[in-house]
Amino acid sequence: MTNNIDLSVNIGSLKLKNPVILASGTVGYGNEISNLTDLSKLGAIVTKSLSLKPRKGNPPQRIVETAAGMLNAIGLANIGVEEFIKEKIPFLSQLNTSIICNIAASSIDEYAECVRILTKEDTIKAFEINISCPNVKEGGLIFGHDIKAVAKVTEKVRAATDKPVIIKLSPNVPDIASYARVVKEEGGDAVSAINTLVGTSFNIYTRKPKLFNITGGLSGPAIKPVALAKVLEIKRNVDIPIIGLGGIMCWQDAVEFMIVGASAVQLGTVNFINPNAGVEIVNGLSDYLTKMSIDKVSSLTGTFVI
Ligand SMILES: Cc1cc2nc3c(=O)[nH]c(=O)nc-3n(C[C@H](O)[C@H](O)[C@H](O)COP(=O)(O)O)c2cc1C
């Protein structure tokens, strides 16, 4: 409670002290940002995507600034599950915020195996599954663009842990609500929406792509209207908790996501511009609720009027 305002939220069985979460891939494993902000003021932080074995990711250039956003093609570079447990859990276990572990994989079994290993760690309160990864066994098709694969990943991960399972949906599909529906049917606790949109950028003098990978994921304010529409589409069609993200820069954006259906929000690109944005958004939400005479932030969720 801050000023008698209840900022706590429940996302399925996951209880957070407030709805502001730092998004995967934008704050490393937490220690990278801990000197620049007070992580204990946040609802949760999501780790960089972890795979079973370490991954080097793509060669540079991996990040390009765009109008109102950025493109990234990091290629899921990460230290792997084993090193994460050894090197990062001791730091994360001391933080007074919830830790959500994000998982990436190149096969359905790898997702389940990562979760089976990590679920033994008390520090990890929930799993977020990044399905925007190529399915190596199925010729590189992105899991998140194949509804049967999304169902299977959810089912297998669900069987591997009792902790909350959040599936992070790709916006690069025609009917995002049907993906949220299979997550619910297979026992997922929540969805997060959205991951990045596919984009590219070229140098007009060399005529070469600016990213080594040619295409990358577009994030930042440029994608906010798309993200809001995807959250709204899920909210109107499927009864499942939603964590909204995509271009949130300030508390007003967070309120907008909650009104269209999000139970909580994540901040990604803004962390590169203002590492203290999360704390400022928590304070902004609290002041807004006071001004509006609303005593619980959770009562904002899905209250849009059409
Ligand atoms: C540099 C960078 C790296 C990212 N890495 C990951 C990742 O490892 N796993 C993941 O699920 N999402 C990753 N994302 C996506 C973000 O978590 C988020 O879904 C997306 O950026 C949209 O939110 P934003 O507009 O607030 O940044 C990354 C985004 C950026 C900008």
PDBQT file of the ligand as one rigid body, heavy atoms in Angstrom, charges set to zero:
ROOT
HETATM    1  C1  LIG A 401      17.560  -5.266 -26.993  1.00  0.00    +0.000 C 
HETATM    2  C2  LIG A 401      16.340  -6.108 -26.757  1.00  0.00    +0.000 A 
HETATM    3  C3  LIG A 401      16.491  -7.443 -26.399  1.00  0.00    +0.000 A 
HETATM    4  C4  LIG A 401      15.377  -8.248 -26.169  1.00  0.00    +0.000 A 
HETATM    5  N1  LIG A 401      15.549  -9.555 -25.790  1.00  0.00    +0.000 NA
HETATM    6  C5  LIG A 401      14.459 -10.320 -25.504  1.00  0.00    +0.000 A 
HETATM    7  C6  LIG A 401      14.632 -11.640 -25.016  1.00  0.00    +0.000 A 
HETATM    8  O1  LIG A 401      15.740 -12.141 -24.809  1.00  0.00    +0.000 OA
HETATM    9  N2  LIG A 401      13.503 -12.370 -24.762  1.00  0.00    +0.000 N 
HETATM   10  C7  LIG A 401      12.235 -11.868 -24.936  1.00  0.00    +0.000 A 
HETATM   11  O2  LIG A 401      11.252 -12.573 -24.660  1.00  0.00    +0.000 OA
HETATM   12  N3  LIG A 401      12.056 -10.590 -25.374  1.00  0.00    +0.000 NA
HETATM   13  C8  LIG A 401      13.130  -9.824 -25.656  1.00  0.00    +0.000 A 
HETATM   14  N4  LIG A 401      12.959  -8.529 -26.086  1.00  0.00    +0.000 N 
HETATM   15  C9  LIG A 401      11.581  -8.009 -26.286  1.00  0.00    +0.000 C 
HETATM   16  C10 LIG A 401      11.097  -7.173 -25.109  1.00  0.00    +0.000 C 
HETATM   17  O3  LIG A 401      11.059  -7.939 -23.918  1.00  0.00    +0.000 OA
HETATM   18  C11 LIG A 401       9.702  -6.584 -25.399  1.00  0.00    +0.000 C 
HETATM   19  O4  LIG A 401       8.785  -7.635 -25.637  1.00  0.00    +0.000 OA
HETATM   20  C12 LIG A 401       9.694  -5.650 -26.608  1.00  0.00    +0.000 C 
HETATM   21  O5  LIG A 401      10.880  -4.905 -26.682  1.00  0.00    +0.000 OA
HETATM   22  C13 LIG A 401       8.485  -4.702 -26.590  1.00  0.00    +0.000 C 
HETATM   23  O6  LIG A 401       8.492  -3.871 -25.463  1.00  0.00    +0.000 OA
HETATM   24  P1  LIG A 401       9.117  -2.365 -25.501  1.00  0.00    +0.000 P 
HETATM   25  O7  LIG A 401       8.522  -1.695 -26.692  1.00  0.00    +0.000 OA
HETATM   26  O8  LIG A 401       8.720  -1.773 -24.196  1.00  0.00    +0.000 OA
HETATM   27  O9  LIG A 401      10.575  -2.526 -25.653  1.00  0.00    +0.000 OA
HETATM   28  C14 LIG A 401      14.064  -7.701 -26.320  1.00  0.00    +0.000 A 
HETATM   29  C15 LIG A 401      13.914  -6.357 -26.678  1.00  0.00    +0.000 A 
HETATM   30  C16 LIG A 401      15.031  -5.551 -26.886  1.00  0.00    +0.000 A 
HETATM   31  C17 LIG A 401      14.823  -4.112 -27.256  1.00  0.00    +0.000 C 
ENDROOT
TORSDOF 0
